[in-house]
């Protein structure tokens, strides 16, 4: 074999390896770019029927146009009303999923309202709402409730009325071995335990589901305006629209 022929074969080998590396890199990049699968999300175009149920006084829940977020949901809880909440979807023990949405609240008194609940049935002799986010004038809080219905404050931060914030949760559903991870305004949060993952109760009773809106009767009006929540298999897919 001539030296020139050897050089040509060597050069062709480098080209082939380079092409293989480029192809492999393209495949890896494409795989990394896959955003995950959306498991559930309501449609503002379809309206309130996107949810399994709406627990509000007539006319107090619907779609409105927001100058920042576009078409969003508005849950208005009038003074003295117990709640204005949506319900969807039902959950399965053992599942792991991500949730993402954005919300702003306007609370006209100093009392707290639940703006998100992972709810279980029956409500008695269970955790009742194993995970909830509540808000009042000046602060937002994330809590976990154990099987004895004892609250554990995991995180809190100051806020003001009518400020948009984004929320994301990674939830593994389990009666005593469930887990929670939490992102606020796009930043992974550390809990009061000192860890970024909390292990405890995220499931109880015989039926669990999700709720957004405003809950707890009080003397003042409260409004929770929120983007369509997204349940997905990845954080990226859950937060893409919030």
C-alpha positions in Angstrom: 0.0 0.0 0.0 1.4 3.4 -0.9 1.8 6.1 1.7 -0.7 8.3 -0.2 -3.3 5.5 -0.1 -2.7 5.0 3.6 -3.2 8.7 4.2 -6.4 8.6 2.2 -7.8 5.7 4.2 -6.8 7.3 7.5 -8.5 10.5 6.4 -11.7 8.7 5.4 -11.6 7.0 8.8 -11.5 10.3 10.6 -14.4 11.6 8.4 -16.5 8.5 9.3 -15.7 8.8 13.0 -16.5 12.5 12.9 -19.8 11.9 11.1 -20.7 9.2 13.7 -19.8 11.6 16.6 -21.9 14.3 15.0 -24.9 12.0 14.5 -24.6 10.7 18.1 -24.4 14.3 19.3 -27.5 15.2 17.3 -29.4 12.2 18.8 -28.3 13.1 22.3 -29.3 16.7 21.8 -32.7 15.7 20.4 -33.3 13.4 23.3 -32.4 16.1 25.8 -34.7 18.5 24.1 -37.7 16.3 24.5 -39.9 18.3 27.0 -41.8 15.4 28.4 -45.5 14.5 28.3 -48.4 16.6 29.4 -50.7 14.4 31.5 -53.5 16.9 32.1 -54.3 20.6 31.7 -57.6 22.5 31.5 -58.4 24.7 28.5 -59.4 28.3 28.8 -60.9 28.1 25.3 -63.2 25.3 26.5 -64.0 27.0 29.8 -64.9 25.7 33.3 -66.1 22.3 31.9 -62.4 21.5 31.5 -62.5 20.7 35.3 -64.2 17.7 36.8 -66.1 20.1 39.1 -66.3 23.8 40.1 -67.3 24.6 43.6 -68.2 28.3 43.4 -71.2 30.5 43.7 -72.8 31.0 40.3 -70.8 33.4 38.1 -67.8 33.5 40.4 -65.4 31.3 38.4 -64.5 31.7 34.8 -61.9 32.9 32.2 -60.7 36.5 32.1 -58.0 38.4 30.0 -54.9 39.4 31.9 -52.5 42.0 30.4 -49.5 39.9 31.5 -50.7 36.3 31.1 -53.5 36.5 28.5 -56.4 34.1 29.1 -56.4 33.0 32.7 -58.8 31.6 35.3 -60.4 33.8 38.0 -61.8 32.3 41.2 -63.7 35.0 43.2 -64.6 34.1 46.8 -67.0 36.7 48.1 -67.0 37.6 51.8 -68.8 34.9 53.8 -68.6 32.2 51.1 -66.9 29.0 52.1 -64.9 28.5 48.9 -64.5 29.1 45.1 -62.4 26.2 43.9 -62.0 23.9 40.9 -61.4 20.1 41.2 -59.3 18.0 38.8 -57.9 15.5 38.1 -58.1 12.3 40.3 -54.8 10.9 41.3 -53.3 7.4 41.8 -51.3 6.4 44.8 -47.7 5.7 44.0 -47.6 8.0 41.0 -44.9 10.7 40.5 -45.7 13.9 38.5 -44.8 17.6 38.1 -47.3 20.5 38.4 -46.7 24.0 37.1 -48.8 27.2 37.1 -48.7 31.0 37.9 -51.0 32.8 40.3 -51.8 36.2 41.8 -54.0 36.8 44.7 -56.0 39.7 46.0 -57.1 39.2 49.6 -59.2 41.9 51.3 -58.7 40.9 54.9 -55.9 39.5 57.0 -57.1 35.9 57.0 -55.5 33.0 55.1 -56.9 31.3 52.0 -55.9 28.0 50.5 -55.0 28.7 46.9 -53.9 25.1 46.1 -54.8 21.8 47.7 -53.9 18.2 47.1 -57.1 17.0 48.7 -58.1 13.6 50.0 -61.5 12.0 50.8 -62.9 11.4 53.3 -61.9 14.6 55.0 -62.2 13.2 58.5 -59.7 10.8 60.1 -57.2 11.5 57.3 -54.6 14.2 56.4 -57.6 15.9 54.7 -55.3 18.0 52.5 -51.8 16.4 52.5 -50.3 19.3 50.6 -51.6 22.9 50.5 -50.4 26.4 49.6 -52.1 29.2 51.4 -51.8 32.9 51.2 -52.7 36.0 53.2 -51.9 39.6 53.0 -48.1 39.7 53.0 -47.1 36.0 52.8 -47.4 32.7 50.9 -46.8 29.4 52.7 -46.5 25.7 51.7 -47.6 23.1 54.2 -47.7 19.3 54.5 -50.3 17.7 56.7 -49.6 14.2 58.1 -52.0 11.3 58.7 -52.9 12.8 62.1 -53.9 16.0 60.4 -51.0 17.9 61.9 -49.5 20.7 59.8 -45.8 21.0 59.0 -44.8 24.3 57.5 -42.2 23.6 54.8 -41.7 27.0 53.3 -42.9 30.6 53.4 -42.0 33.9 51.7 -43.3 37.5 51.7 -45.5 38.8 48.9 -48.1 41.5 48.1 -51.6 41.4 46.6 -51.7 41.3 42.8 -48.2 40.0 42.3 -47.7 37.2 39.8 -45.7 34.3 41.0 -44.9 30.9 39.4 -45.2 27.6 41.2 -43.9 24.1 40.4 -44.1 20.9 42.4 -42.7 17.5 42.0 -44.9 15.1 43.9 -44.6 11.4 44.6 -47.8 10.1 46.1 -47.5 8.0 49.2 -49.2 7.8 52.6 -46.0 8.0 54.7 -43.2 7.8 52.0 -44.4 10.5 49.6 -42.1 13.3 48.5 -42.3 16.9 47.6 -39.9 19.2 45.7 -40.9 22.8 45.1 -39.9 25.7 42.8 -41.0 29.3 43.3 -40.5 31.9 40.5 -38.3 29.3 38.7 -36.0 28.7 41.7 -35.7 25.4 43.5 -36.6 26.0 47.2 -35.0 24.6 50.4 -37.5 23.6 53.0 -37.5 24.4 56.7 -36.1 20.9 57.2 -32.9 22.0 55.4 -33.5 19.7 52.5 -34.8 20.4 49.0 -36.9 17.2 49.1 -39.5 16.6 51.9 -40.6 13.0 52.7 -43.9 12.4 54.4 -47.6 12.2 53.7 -48.8 13.1 50.2 -51.7 10.7 50.0 -54.4 9.6 52.4 -58.0 8.2 52.4 -59.4 6.4 49.3 -59.6 9.3 46.8 -57.1 12.1 46.1 -57.4 15.0 43.7 -56.1 18.5 43.0 -57.9 21.9 43.7 -57.1 25.5 42.7 -59.0 28.6 43.8 -59.7 30.2 47.2 -60.9 28.3 50.3 -61.7 29.3 53.9 -64.7 31.5 54.7 -63.8 35.0 55.9 -65.1 38.5 56.3 -63.4 39.9 53.2 -63.4 39.1 49.5 -60.6 37.1 48.0 -59.6 36.5 44.3 -57.2 33.9 43.0 -56.2 34.5 39.3 -54.2 31.7 37.8 -52.9 30.3 34.6 -54.0 26.8 33.4 -52.2 24.3 35.6 -50.2 21.6 33.8 -49.5 18.1 35.1 -46.6 16.5 33.3 -43.8 14.0 33.4 -41.1 16.6 33.5 -40.5 20.0 35.1 -39.9 21.6 31.7 -43.3 20.4 30.3 -45.1 21.4 33.5 -43.7 24.9 33.5 -43.6 25.7 29.8 -46.8 27.8 29.9 -46.6 29.4 33.3 
